[in-house]
Amino acid sequence: MTSKNKNDLKNRKRYTASFDLKLFDALMTHSKETEVPFSELLDRCLKMYLEENNLIDKE
């Protein structure tokens, strides 16, 4: 049984969002083909965007 309370994630944050269908489908397809979790791909996308716009330091 998995916990569904708001304190069940230590290093993650839950967020609900809506996506452009083409973007979502392309990323989901890539996730399935590469076996890279969808959430990890979203993390990479967010990181790239934030770095490119100087909102976070590049690692």
C-alpha positions in Angstrom: 0.0 0.0 0.0 1.4 3.4 -0.9 0.9 6.5 1.1 -1.0 9.4 -0.5 -0.4 12.0 2.1 1.4 15.3 1.3 4.4 14.2 3.4 5.2 11.0 1.5 7.9 12.7 -0.8 11.2 13.7 0.6 13.0 15.3 -2.4 10.1 15.9 -4.8 7.1 18.3 -5.0 3.7 17.3 -6.4 2.3 19.6 -8.9 -0.7 19.2 -11.3 -0.4 20.9 -14.7 -1.9 20.8 -18.2 0.4 20.3 -21.3 0.2 20.9 -25.0 -0.9 17.5 -26.4 1.9 17.2 -29.0 4.6 18.1 -26.5 3.2 15.7 -23.9 2.8 12.8 -26.4 6.4 13.4 -27.8 7.9 13.3 -24.3 5.8 10.3 -23.2 6.9 8.4 -26.3 10.5 9.2 -25.6 10.1 8.1 -22.0 8.7 4.8 -23.0 11.3 4.2 -25.8 14.3 5.1 -23.5 12.8 3.8 -20.3 13.7 7.1 -18.7 10.9 8.1 -16.2 8.7 10.9 -17.5 9.3 12.9 -14.3 13.1 12.7 -14.9 12.6 14.1 -18.4 10.5 16.9 -17.0 13.2 17.7 -14.5 15.8 17.8 -17.3 13.5 20.1 -19.4 12.9 22.5 -16.4 16.6 22.5 -15.6 17.6 23.4 -19.1 15.0 26.2 -19.3 16.1 27.7 -16.0 19.8 27.6 -16.9 19.2 29.1 -20.3 17.3 32.0 -18.7 19.9 32.4 -15.9 17.4 31.6 -13.3 19.7 29.0 -11.7 23.4 28.4 -12.0 24.7 25.9 -14.5 26.2 22.9 -12.9 
